[in-house]
Amino acid sequence: MIRMTLTAAAALTTVSAPALAQQSTPGETLDSLYDVISGPVGEARDWDRFRGLFVDGARMTIVVPQEDGSNRIVTLSPEDYVERAGPNLVENGFTEVELDRRTYHYGGMATILSTYEGIYQSTGGVMAVGLNTLVIVREGEDWKVASIAWRAADEDWPLDRAFETEDG
């Protein structure tokens, strides 16, 4: 019985290893995030790998511009995202492609601004272009997402404004 349990545990460890690959830099963490949510129609995503990219208590925030100029804010946990987006990603296929990136480091923290284009694989059409803003922190030897917020570009906020700064 003990031998069988150890063998089963070893098999699970072997299967899980790729999902738990170390993220040695903030950029590797972001690359892994884009990779894990992207895929063709009908392909299940590796949600264990996805969950492993986040610190406990991480938040995902969607900024949705409204017609009156205000923003509707939708805040999710990574698990909420899996439940809400998971079926749609498989049904339509989806690839998120990074267009440009700026990374700022301070101690065990990094802030990454990453412009993206989201493409539905079912139609080849562009779902959205926009900006992801991530806070990635060092946890042990890994870099993990503490928060991510994103907003689609529009007339008022085109992508060419993504890296503008305002001081004061």
Beta strands, then each sheet from edge to edge (+ up, - down):
strand 1: 54-65
strand 2: 71-76
strand 3: 94-106
strand 4: 109-120
strand 5: 126-139
strand 6: 142-152
sheet 1: 2+ 1- 6- 5+ 4- 3+
end
